[in-house]
Amino acid sequence: MDSDFLVIGSGLAGLTFALKAARLGSVVVITKDRLPESATAYAQGGIASVWSSEDSFEEHSHDTMTAGADLCHADVVDLVVREGPQHVRELIALGTRFSLRPGTEDAADESGYDLGREGGHSHRRILHALDATGREIMRALVEAVRRAPNVVVLEQYLAVDLLIDAKFDASIPSPSCWGAYVLDTATGTVTRFTARATLLATGGAGKVYLYTSNPDIATGDGIAMAYRAGVPIGNMEFVQFHPTCLYHPAAKSFLITEALRGEGAVLRRPDGEPFMRRYHRDTELAPRDIVARAIDNEMKVHGFEHVYLDISHRGDDFVRQRFPLIHERCRAYGIDIGTQPIPVVPAAHYSCGGAVTDANGGTNIRRLFAAGEVAMTGLHGANRLASNSLLEALVFGHRASVVASEIVRRDTERPPALPSWNAGDAVDSDESVVVTQNWDEIRRLMWNYVGIVRSNRRLARALTRISLLQEEIRDYYWNFLITGDLLELRNIAVVAELIVKSAISRRESRGLHYNIDYPERDDRNWKHDTILDPAKPFEPDAEFYASLRKDGSARDAVPNRRVAS
C-alpha cells in the first residue's frame, strides 16, 4: 500500500488531518476497529473554547496553566486557546450540531450555543451536544471522510511498527519515517504501508489499568511504536483518573461526565454526607486530580466500595433534557438519576504524556507526526483541564496537516527500498493463555502500585515485575505469529514500563502524580518535563534505592485499589 499520507488512528485528530491532507494528495487511514469507534466517540462533556464575550483567551490560558500545575508550556497553551475557536467553527461547517440554548433556532447565531461549565474553568465555555459530544463530532467527521475522494479508510487494520529507514541502513545520519508494517487482523497478514508523511493518532492507554473509562482500543499502540522507533516520550507519570465512573457490575467502563458537577451535582459519602468542601474551596468543581484523590481517600479511610454523585435536586425534567444519554444508560442499570444518586468510583481516563512533539505535531524523526492523546505537546502539563483534549486534537490535527502537506508538496524524495515483513521461523501459538495472563497481570499491578496514590516501594515492585513480563512477551513475540491480542499486549507492556519509569524519575507530588514519599510540590527542582529517551538506558539512582531500605511498612500499608463489585 503506497500513499502520500498514512494516518494511524481514526479519532478527531486523525480524521481532521486526513480531510485536510487529502486536498494535496492520497491518504490512507488505518483503524484497528470500525468507524466511528474511537476515544473521541466516547467524549461526553464537550470541547472547551472561548466563545462568550464574557470570556477571554487570557482566562482560558490561565485556567489551563493552573490545572496543569504550572507545568504546561505557555506558548503552546496560548496558540491552542487562540486557534481553537476557528477550528471549532470548521467542525460546525462540516455539520457538527452542538446544543443550542432553549429558544435559539438558528445555529448561525454563535451567541445561541449552550455553553457548559466543568471543573477548573472560570467561565462557561464548553460547547457540547447534550452529553454525547464525541459521538456527534465523529458522525460529522466520518460522513465527511466517506465523501472525500482522496481518502481510503481500512478498518480492522493494526499497525505493528513504524518504517524507520535508519533501522535498516545505519549509514543514514537523520532517520525518516516512511510508513508502517500493518496487520490485517481479519487475515493475519502483515503488509508494508509506505507513505511520505505519517501521523500517529492512536489515542491513549487507559487499558493499561484494571479500571478505566476508556474503550478497549486504548492500548497505547502509538506511544509504544514511537518509543521503539526512537521518539522521546514525555510526562507519562501524569495519568488522569476521572473521578466519576459508574460503579455497577454490568457497566464495565461507563463514564459519568464532569458536566453533571458543572450543573450542580454533589459528591456524597454513602451516609449522605457531602465531603468535597474538606478538600478544596471549589468543592465539586476542583481540578480532576484533587477530586479523584478525595474520592480515593474517602474510600480507603472508611472502607467504602464507592461514593455517590447526586444531581437529583435539579429535578427529573432538567436531568432528562440535559443528560439524556447518561439518564438512559443509568436507567438500564436500575438507577433513576433524576431521583437517585449515582454510585461512582475513579477510573483511569487520560494520559497527559506521550510522544514528544513540537508546536506542529512534529517529532524528532522526519516525516513522523503525532496528534491527540498519543502526543505530549506541552498543553496539559501535570493535569489536563476538562474538555481541553478535543481542542488539542483539533488544533494539532490541523497544524500537523499543514506541515506534512508542505513536506509532500516540496520534497520530491521517494521512499527507499524497504524490506517486506518477514515472519522468520515463527509458528502459530497453542498457548494463547499466556497473552491473557500477562495482560491481566500488567493491568492489576498498575492499578495496585502505580495508581492514584504511589510510593517508591510500590513503584519498585512494579518495575521489577514489568521487567520480567517484558522478557516473556519479547520471547513470545519473536517465536509465534503475531495476532492483534499479542500486539496490544506488547504495546501495553511498553506503556506500563514508561509510566513506572517516569513516576520513579519525579521526586515530588504535582498534579496527577502523587507520591507519599514526596508529598510536596517542589518547583525549585522539578518544574520541568520528565523525558524518557529511548537512546539512553534507564536506571534508578542510589537515592531511590536508599529510600526502599527505610521502614515504609506503616506508610505503605494500604494499596491503591478499588474494591470490585
DARA-V340913 format. One record per residue. N is the residue number from 1. RES is the residue in one small letter. SS is DSSP state (h for helix, s for strand, l for the rest). OMEGA is omega in radians with two decimals (999 if undefined). Layout:
n->(N | N)
res->(RES | RES)
ss->(SS | SS)
omega->(OMEGA | OMEGA)
//
This chain:
n->(1 | 2 | 3 | 4 | 5 | 6 | 7 | 8 | 9 | 10 | 11 | 12 | 13 | 14 | 15 | 16 | 17 | 18 | 19 | 20 | 21 | 22 | 23 | 24 | 25 | 26 | 27 | 28 | 29 | 30 | 31 | 32 | 33 | 34 | 35 | 36 | 37 | 38 | 39 | 40 | 41 | 42 | 43 | 44 | 45 | 46 | 47 | 48 | 49 | 50 | 51 | 52 | 53 | 54 | 55 | 56 | 57 | 58 | 59 | 60 | 61 | 62 | 63 | 64 | 65 | 66 | 67 | 68 | 69 | 70 | 71 | 72 | 73 | 74 | 75 | 76 | 77 | 78 | 79 | 80 | 81 | 82 | 83 | 84 | 85 | 86 | 87 | 88 | 89 | 90 | 91 | 92 | 93 | 94 | 95 | 96 | 97 | 98 | 99 | 100 | 101 | 102 | 103 | 104 | 105 | 106 | 107 | 108 | 109 | 110 | 111 | 112 | 113 | 114 | 115 | 116 | 117 | 118 | 119 | 120 | 121 | 122 | 123 | 124 | 125 | 126 | 127 | 128 | 129 | 130 | 131 | 132 | 133 | 134 | 135 | 136 | 137 | 138 | 139 | 140 | 141 | 142 | 143 | 144 | 145 | 146 | 147 | 148 | 149 | 150 | 151 | 152 | 153 | 154 | 155 | 156 | 157 | 158 | 159 | 160 | 161 | 162 | 163 | 164 | 165 | 166 | 167 | 168 | 169 | 170 | 171 | 172 | 173 | 174 | 175 | 176 | 177 | 178 | 179 | 180 | 181 | 182 | 183 | 184 | 185 | 186 | 187 | 188 | 189 | 190 | 191 | 192 | 193 | 194 | 195 | 196 | 197 | 198 | 199 | 200 | 201 | 202 | 203 | 204 | 205 | 206 | 207 | 208 | 209 | 210 | 211 | 212 | 213 | 214 | 215 | 216 | 217 | 218 | 219 | 220 | 221 | 222 | 223 | 224 | 225 | 226 | 227 | 228 | 229 | 230 | 231 | 232 | 233 | 234 | 235 | 236 | 237 | 238 | 239 | 240 | 241 | 242 | 243 | 244 | 245 | 246 | 247 | 248 | 249 | 250 | 251 | 252 | 253 | 254 | 255 | 256 | 257 | 258 | 259 | 260 | 261 | 262 | 263 | 264 | 265 | 266 | 267 | 268 | 269 | 270 | 271 | 272 | 273 | 274 | 275 | 276 | 277 | 278 | 279 | 280 | 281 | 282 | 283 | 284 | 285 | 286 | 287 | 288 | 289 | 290 | 291 | 292 | 293 | 294 | 295 | 296 | 297 | 298 | 299 | 300 | 301 | 302 | 303 | 304 | 305 | 306 | 307 | 308 | 309 | 310 | 311 | 312 | 313 | 314 | 315 | 316 | 317 | 318 | 319 | 320 | 321 | 322 | 323 | 324 | 325 | 326 | 327 | 328 | 329 | 330 | 331 | 332 | 333 | 334 | 335 | 336 | 337 | 338 | 339 | 340 | 341 | 342 | 343 | 344 | 345 | 346 | 347 | 348 | 349 | 350 | 351 | 352 | 353 | 354 | 355 | 356 | 357 | 358 | 359 | 360 | 361 | 362 | 363 | 364 | 365 | 366 | 367 | 368 | 369 | 370 | 371 | 372 | 373 | 374 | 375 | 376 | 377 | 378 | 379 | 380 | 381 | 382 | 383 | 384 | 385 | 386 | 387 | 388 | 389 | 390 | 391 | 392 | 393 | 394 | 395 | 396 | 397 | 398 | 399 | 400 | 401 | 402 | 403 | 404 | 405 | 406 | 407 | 408 | 409 | 410 | 411 | 412 | 413 | 414 | 415 | 416 | 417 | 418 | 419 | 420 | 421 | 422 | 423 | 424 | 425 | 426 | 427 | 428 | 429 | 430 | 431 | 432 | 433 | 434 | 435 | 436 | 437 | 438 | 439 | 440 | 441 | 442 | 443 | 444 | 445 | 446 | 447 | 448 | 449 | 450 | 451 | 452 | 453 | 454 | 455 | 456 | 457 | 458 | 459 | 460 | 461 | 462 | 463 | 464 | 465 | 466 | 467 | 468 | 469 | 470 | 471 | 472 | 473 | 474 | 475 | 476 | 477 | 478 | 479 | 480 | 481 | 482 | 483 | 484 | 485 | 486 | 487 | 488 | 489 | 490 | 491 | 492 | 493 | 494 | 495 | 496 | 497 | 498 | 499 | 500 | 501 | 502 | 503 | 504 | 505 | 506 | 507 | 508 | 509 | 510 | 511 | 512 | 513 | 514 | 515 | 516 | 517 | 518 | 519 | 520 | 521 | 522 | 523 | 524 | 525 | 526 | 527 | 528 | 529 | 530 | 531 | 532 | 533 | 534 | 535 | 536 | 537 | 538 | 539 | 540 | 541 | 542 | 543 | 544 | 545 | 546 | 547 | 548 | 549 | 550 | 551 | 552 | 553 | 554 | 555 | 556 | 557 | 558 | 559 | 560 | 561 | 562 | 563 | 564 | 565)
res->(m | d | s | d | f | l | v | i | g | s | g | l | a | g | l | t | f | a | l | k | a | a | r | l | g | s | v | v | v | i | t | k | d | r | l | p | e | s | a | t | a | y | a | q | g | g | i | a | s | v | w | s | s | e | d | s | f | e | e | h | s | h | d | t | m | t | a | g | a | d | l | c | h | a | d | v | v | d | l | v | v | r | e | g | p | q | h | v | r | e | l | i | a | l | g | t | r | f | s | l | r | p | g | t | e | d | a | a | d | e | s | g | y | d | l | g | r | e | g | g | h | s | h | r | r | i | l | h | a | l | d | a | t | g | r | e | i | m | r | a | l | v | e | a | v | r | r | a | p | n | v | v | v | l | e | q | y | l | a | v | d | l | l | i | d | a | k | f | d | a | s | i | p | s | p | s | c | w | g | a | y | v | l | d | t | a | t | g | t | v | t | r | f | t | a | r | a | t | l | l | a | t | g | g | a | g | k | v | y | l | y | t | s | n | p | d | i | a | t | g | d | g | i | a | m | a | y | r | a | g | v | p | i | g | n | m | e | f | v | q | f | h | p | t | c | l | y | h | p | a | a | k | s | f | l | i | t | e | a | l | r | g | e | g | a | v | l | r | r | p | d | g | e | p | f | m | r | r | y | h | r | d | t | e | l | a | p | r | d | i | v | a | r | a | i | d | n | e | m | k | v | h | g | f | e | h | v | y | l | d | i | s | h | r | g | d | d | f | v | r | q | r | f | p | l | i | h | e | r | c | r | a | y | g | i | d | i | g | t | q | p | i | p | v | v | p | a | a | h | y | s | c | g | g | a | v | t | d | a | n | g | g | t | n | i | r | r | l | f | a | a | g | e | v | a | m | t | g | l | h | g | a | n | r | l | a | s | n | s | l | l | e | a | l | v | f | g | h | r | a | s | v | v | a | s | e | i | v | r | r | d | t | e | r | p | p | a | l | p | s | w | n | a | g | d | a | v | d | s | d | e | s | v | v | v | t | q | n | w | d | e | i | r | r | l | m | w | n | y | v | g | i | v | r | s | n | r | r | l | a | r | a | l | t | r | i | s | l | l | q | e | e | i | r | d | y | y | w | n | f | l | i | t | g | d | l | l | e | l | r | n | i | a | v | v | a | e | l | i | v | k | s | a | i | s | r | r | e | s | r | g | l | h | y | n | i | d | y | p | e | r | d | d | r | n | w | k | h | d | t | i | l | d | p | a | k | p | f | e | p | d | a | e | f | y | a | s | l | r | k | d | g | s | a | r | d | a | v | p | n | r | r | v | a | s)
ss->(l | s | s | s | s | s | s | s | l | l | l | h | h | h | h | h | h | h | h | h | h | l | l | l | l | l | s | s | s | s | s | l | l | l | l | l | l | l | l | h | h | h | l | l | l | l | s | s | l | l | l | l | l | l | l | l | h | h | h | h | h | h | h | h | h | h | h | l | l | l | l | l | l | h | h | h | h | h | h | h | h | h | h | h | h | h | h | h | h | h | h | h | h | h | l | l | l | l | l | s | l | l | l | l | l | l | l | l | l | h | h | h | s | l | s | s | l | l | l | l | l | l | l | l | l | s | s | l | l | l | l | l | h | h | h | h | h | h | h | h | h | h | h | h | h | h | h | l | l | l | s | s | s | s | s | l | s | s | s | s | s | s | s | s | h | h | h | h | l | l | l | l | l | l | l | s | s | s | s | s | s | s | s | s | l | l | l | l | s | s | s | s | s | s | s | s | s | s | s | s | l | l | l | l | l | h | h | h | l | l | l | s | l | l | l | l | l | l | l | l | h | h | h | h | h | h | h | h | h | l | l | l | s | s | l | l | l | l | s | s | s | s | s | s | s | s | l | l | l | l | l | l | l | l | s | l | l | l | h | h | h | h | l | l | l | s | s | s | l | l | l | l | l | s | l | h | h | h | l | l | l | l | h | h | h | l | l | h | h | h | h | h | h | h | h | h | h | h | h | h | h | h | l | l | l | l | s | s | s | s | l | h | h | h | l | h | h | h | h | h | h | h | l | h | h | h | h | h | h | h | h | h | l | l | l | l | l | l | l | l | l | s | s | s | s | s | s | s | s | s | s | l | l | s | s | s | l | l | l | l | l | s | l | l | l | s | l | s | s | s | l | l | l | l | s | s | l | l | l | l | l | l | l | l | l | l | l | h | h | h | h | h | h | h | h | h | h | h | h | h | h | h | h | h | h | h | h | h | h | h | l | l | l | l | l | l | l | l | l | l | l | l | l | l | l | l | s | l | l | l | l | l | h | h | h | h | h | h | h | h | h | h | h | h | h | h | h | h | h | l | l | l | l | s | l | h | h | h | h | h | h | h | h | h | h | h | h | h | h | h | h | h | h | h | h | h | h | h | h | s | l | l | l | h | h | h | h | h | h | h | h | h | h | h | h | h | h | h | h | h | h | h | h | h | h | l | l | l | l | s | l | l | s | l | s | l | l | s | l | l | l | l | h | h | h | h | l | l | l | l | s | s | l | l | l | l | l | l | l | l | l | h | h | h | h | h | h | h | l | l | l | l | l | l | l | l | l | l | l | l | l | l | l | l | l)
omega->(3.13 | 3.11 | 3.05 | -3.09 | 3.01 | 3.11 | -3.14 | -3.06 | -2.98 | 3.04 | -3.08 | -3.12 | -3.08 | -3.10 | 3.03 | 3.10 | -3.07 | -3.11 | -3.10 | 3.11 | -3.11 | 3.09 | -3.07 | -3.05 | -3.10 | -3.09 | 2.98 | 3.07 | 3.05 | 3.12 | -3.03 | 3.04 | 3.08 | 3.07 | 0.11 | -3.10 | 3.13 | 3.07 | 3.13 | -3.07 | -3.09 | 3.13 | -3.10 | -2.94 | 3.13 | -3.10 | -3.09 | 3.13 | 3.08 | -2.99 | -3.08 | 3.07 | 3.11 | -3.10 | 3.12 | 3.06 | -3.10 | -3.13 | 3.08 | 3.11 | -3.14 | 3.12 | 3.14 | 3.14 | -3.13 | 3.12 | -3.12 | 3.09 | 3.07 | 3.07 | 3.09 | 3.05 | -3.00 | -3.12 | 3.12 | 3.10 | -3.10 | -3.09 | 3.14 | -3.12 | -3.09 | -3.12 | -3.06 | -3.05 | -3.12 | 3.13 | 3.01 | 3.10 | 3.08 | 3.07 | 3.13 | 3.13 | 3.09 | 3.12 | 3.10 | -3.08 | 3.06 | -3.07 | 3.08 | 3.07 | 3.09 | 3.14 | 3.11 | -3.10 | -3.05 | -3.14 | 3.11 | 3.09 | -3.04 | 3.13 | -3.10 | -3.14 | 3.14 | -3.08 | 3.10 | 3.07 | 3.14 | -3.06 | 3.09 | -3.13 | -3.14 | -3.13 | 2.94 | -3.12 | -3.09 | 3.00 | -3.04 | 2.99 | -2.95 | 3.12 | 3.13 | -3.03 | -3.11 | 3.13 | 3.13 | 3.10 | -3.14 | 3.08 | -3.11 | -3.12 | -3.11 | 3.10 | 3.14 | 3.13 | 3.12 | -3.14 | -3.03 | -3.06 | -3.07 | -3.07 | 3.03 | 3.11 | 3.11 | -3.09 | -3.12 | 3.01 | -3.05 | 3.12 | 3.13 | 3.12 | 3.14 | 3.09 | -3.13 | -3.00 | -3.10 | 3.09 | -3.11 | -3.13 | -3.06 | -3.12 | 3.14 | -3.03 | -3.09 | -3.03 | 3.04 | 3.07 | -3.11 | 3.12 | -3.05 | 2.88 | -3.02 | 3.12 | 2.96 | -3.01 | 3.13 | -3.07 | -3.10 | -3.14 | 3.12 | -3.08 | 3.07 | 3.09 | 3.14 | 3.14 | -3.14 | 3.02 | -3.08 | 3.08 | 2.95 | 3.12 | -2.97 | 3.11 | -2.98 | -2.97 | -3.10 | -3.11 | 3.02 | 3.11 | -3.09 | -3.14 | -3.07 | 3.04 | -3.04 | 3.03 | -3.07 | -3.09 | -3.02 | -3.07 | 3.02 | -3.04 | -3.09 | 3.11 | -3.13 | 3.13 | 3.13 | -3.13 | 3.11 | -3.13 | 3.14 | 3.12 | 3.04 | -3.14 | -3.04 | 2.92 | -3.12 | 3.10 | -3.07 | 3.09 | -3.12 | 3.04 | 3.12 | -3.05 | -2.94 | 3.00 | -3.08 | 3.12 | 3.13 | -3.05 | -3.11 | -3.00 | 3.13 | -3.04 | -3.09 | -3.09 | 3.00 | -2.96 | 3.09 | -3.14 | 3.07 | 3.10 | 3.06 | 3.12 | 2.99 | 3.13 | -3.06 | 3.05 | -3.11 | 2.96 | 3.13 | 3.10 | 3.08 | -3.07 | 3.02 | -3.02 | -3.01 | -3.14 | 3.13 | -3.03 | -3.08 | -3.11 | 3.14 | 3.13 | -3.06 | -3.14 | 3.02 | 3.09 | -3.00 | -3.11 | -3.13 | -3.14 | -3.14 | 3.14 | 3.11 | 3.12 | 3.13 | -3.13 | 3.12 | -3.14 | -3.09 | -3.07 | -3.05 | 3.13 | 3.12 | 3.01 | -3.12 | 2.95 | -3.12 | 3.00 | -2.96 | 3.05 | -3.05 | -3.12 | 3.10 | 3.08 | -3.04 | -3.11 | 3.14 | -3.08 | 3.13 | -3.07 | -3.06 | -3.06 | -3.07 | -3.12 | -3.13 | 3.13 | -3.11 | -3.11 | 3.14 | 3.09 | 3.12 | 3.12 | 3.07 | -3.11 | 3.09 | -3.00 | 3.06 | -3.11 | -3.07 | 3.02 | -3.08 | 3.06 | -3.07 | 3.04 | 3.03 | 3.09 | 3.11 | -2.96 | -2.99 | 3.09 | 3.10 | 3.13 | 3.12 | 3.14 | -3.08 | -3.14 | 3.00 | -3.06 | 3.09 | -3.13 | -3.14 | 3.09 | 3.11 | 3.10 | -3.12 | 3.08 | 3.13 | -3.14 | 3.07 | -3.14 | -3.10 | -3.03 | 3.13 | -3.01 | 2.95 | -3.08 | -3.04 | -3.11 | -2.92 | -3.11 | -3.06 | -3.13 | -3.12 | 2.99 | -3.08 | 3.08 | 3.00 | -3.06 | 3.11 | 3.10 | 3.13 | -3.14 | -3.12 | -3.09 | -3.08 | 3.00 | 3.09 | -3.04 | 3.11 | -3.13 | -3.14 | -3.11 | 3.13 | 3.12 | 3.12 | 3.08 | -3.11 | -3.11 | -3.02 | -3.01 | -3.11 | -3.14 | -3.13 | 3.13 | 3.09 | 3.07 | -3.12 | -3.05 | 3.00 | 3.14 | 3.14 | -3.12 | 3.12 | -3.11 | -3.11 | -3.12 | 3.07 | -3.14 | 3.01 | -3.13 | -3.12 | 3.08 | 3.10 | 3.13 | -3.13 | -3.12 | -3.11 | 3.09 | -3.11 | -3.10 | 3.12 | -3.08 | 3.13 | -3.11 | 3.09 | 3.11 | -3.06 | -2.98 | -3.03 | -3.05 | -3.04 | 3.10 | -3.03 | 3.00 | 3.12 | -3.11 | 3.13 | -3.14 | 3.12 | 3.10 | -3.12 | -3.12 | 3.14 | -3.07 | -3.13 | 3.10 | 3.11 | 3.12 | 3.11 | 3.11 | 3.13 | -3.09 | 3.11 | 3.12 | -3.13 | -3.10 | -3.06 | -3.07 | -3.08 | 3.09 | -3.02 | 3.04 | 3.09 | 3.14 | 3.14 | 3.13 | 3.13 | 3.07 | 3.12 | -3.12 | -3.10 | 3.10 | 3.10 | -3.12 | 3.11 | 3.13 | 3.13 | 3.11 | -3.12 | -3.12 | 3.10 | 3.13 | 3.09 | -3.06 | -3.06 | -3.09 | 3.05 | 2.95 | -3.11 | 3.07 | -3.06 | -3.14 | 3.11 | -3.13 | -3.07 | 3.05 | 3.09 | -2.96 | -3.09 | 3.00 | -3.05 | -3.11 | -3.08 | -3.04 | -2.95 | 3.10 | 3.13 | 3.14 | 2.99 | -3.08 | 3.06 | -3.12 | -3.12 | -3.14 | -3.09 | 3.13 | 3.12 | 3.07 | 3.07 | -3.07 | -3.04 | -3.12 | 3.13 | -3.13 | 3.11 | -3.14 | -3.12 | -3.13 | 3.09 | -3.14 | -3.13 | -3.01 | -3.11 | -3.09 | -3.00 | -2.98 | -3.06 | 3.11 | 3.09 | -3.04 | 2.97 | 3.12 | -3.10 | 3.11 | 999)
//
